[in-house]
């Protein structure tokens, strides 16, 4: 399950990056070769970047390669380090749920506004916060369960 989720997140992050590249490339060609700029290109690239950031954030967290301060982890014994990791996973779980809920509230209040460049409702772009929050919540839940089962198997093995 976790491996499939990582593949999905990798694909979505890479696809978002490809969309940014393709739109900016097409816009540049259109502007400088044909003297006909694409009006919606900058906006579409910006929203693809936002989606890519959300997918990438979840993937980095799930892989354990997100930015963090490890100076505290390095000076404590392994048992305390495992507790710190568990606590940080709980904090990520709560943060993901809060991001999902606040993104939902924001989307419901301001989602009907139309984007100036594309004319599409902002709902489709603002839902990225909900998706990112839900993705982070799911990833944190996976890590909490994984840590809990590791802790349980370690404590059973010690007896």
Secondary structure by P-SEA (a helix, b strand, c coil): caaaaaaaaaaaaaaaaaaaaaaaaaaaaaaccccccccaaaaaaaaaaaaaaaaaaaaaaaaccccccccccccccaaaaaaaaaaaaaaaaaaaaaaaaaaaaaaaacccccccccccccccccaaaaaaaaaaaaaaaaaaaaaaaaaaaaaaaac
